[in-house]
Amino acid sequence: MEDITRYGDRAGTLGRHLARRLVQVGARDVFSVPGDFNLALLDHLIDEPGLNLVGCCNELNAGYAADGYARSGEDLPVICVVGGPNSNDYGSGRILHHTIGVPDFSQELRCFQAITCHQAVVNNLEDAHEQIDTAISTALKESKPVYISISCNLPGIPHSTFLREPVPYFLAPTLSNRAGLEAAVDAAAEFLNKAVKPVIIGGPRLRVSKAQEAFVALADACGYPVQGMLSGDSAVISETGDSWFNCQKLRLPENCGFEFQMQYGSIGWSVGATLGYAQACKDKRVIACIGDGSFQVTAQDISTMIRCGQRSVIFLINNGGYTIEVEIHDGPYNVIKNWDYTRFVDAIHNGEGKCWTAKVRTEEELVEAIGEATGPRKESLCFIEVIVHRDDTSKELLEWGSRVSAANSRPPNPQ
C-alpha cells in the first residue's frame, strides 16, 4: 500500500470525498438503511456537516424516498450507494453472506445495469476518485439513476488521490447546437401554422429541461388554451390506482407540485415518495392520496416521517382491497385483511413527535377533518382514513381496467 504520510494533512479518504461531492452537487439528505457492508461508509456521511442522514425502515422505502426527493426538483438523478464485500474477497473464491451463495459477486451489478444509466464498482483506491466523480456527473447529465458499490474496507483509508478538501465540483454545461435548434423551431412553427385546432401537451421533459416558462410563453403567444405547469406551498403525491385518475381532476393552485408514476406502476411508491418529497421541500405541505392495499406494502416509514418532523397530510382511501386489480380481473386475491389504520399510525406515533389521525365515513366528517388538518394541526403529520365502498371507483378507472384486461387476454399470434 502507498505511503501516504508524505502528503501530510492534505490526504483525504474515499468516504469523505463521497460525502463532500454529494454536498457539492446539492444533496442535503441521504436516505439510508444500515447493513453489514455500509456501516463504515455511513460514519463518513454522518460526519459531513452538510449532510443529514435519514434512516428508513427498509431498502424499498429508502429507494422510493430518494425517488420522491429527486422528483421535487428535477427528473430522477438518484445516486444509489451500496456497501460491497471487502476488497480482498473479490476473486478469492470465498462465499459470503449477503450474496446468493456463489463466489461471483456481480449479480447485484447485473440487476442494476438494466435500470441505471451508469454503474461503478469501487474495490480499489487507485481509480475510486475517478469512478465516483464519473458516476455523479453522469447522474446529473442524464437526470437518471446511477449505482455506486463501495467495498466495506475502503471508506476510511487515506489515499493520495483524495484531498481533505476536494477540488470544487464542476460540471461542464451542455452546449446546444444552434443550427439544430433553429431548424427545430422552424419545423415546429411550420407544423403549428398548418394545424387545425392543435393541442399542445406539456410532457415530463419540460421540468428536467427547465423549459416551463418558455412553454407557457409559447402557449400565450399561440393563443391556445394551455394550462401552465402547476406548482405553491403544497404538493400532491398520487398513489398507483384510482388516485391516479381522481387526483388529475383536482383544481390545483399555482405552484403546486403534482407527482405520480404510471410507468412501472409500483404500489406503495407514494409512502416513500411522500417522505422524500417532504424532506426536500420543507416549505411545502405534501398531500398524499394512498389506497389501503398500497399502504400495506410500505406503511413502516410513517415512522420516519414523524421522526423527521414532517407535516404532510395523508388520505388513506380504505375500500377493502386492490380495486385497480378488481377492474382488470376480479378474484378473492384482491381482497386484503383490513387494518385499523388510524390505530396503527397511533401505535407508530407512540407519543413521540407530532401526529394526528382521524377516521371519516361521510362528506361532513371529511370536511371537518380537513379543517382540523389545515388549522389546529397544520404543524403535525395528519393521517385521515377515508372509508369508501368497494365499488366506489372513477369512470376512468373502469375504462382503463377494461382496456388493460382486453390487452392482457389477447390470444397468442398464429405461429
Helices and strands as residue ranges (DSSP letters): G 4-10, E 11-13, H 14-24, E 29-32, H 39-47, E 52-55, H 59-71, E 79-84, G 87-89, H 107-113, E 118-122, H 128-142, E 146-151, E 158-163, H 178-194, H 205-208, H 212-222, E 234-238, H 242-247, E 257-259, H 269-280, E 285-291, H 292-298, G 299-301, H 302-307, E 313-318, H 323-326, G 332-334, H 341-349, E 355-360, H 363-374, E 381-387, H 395-408
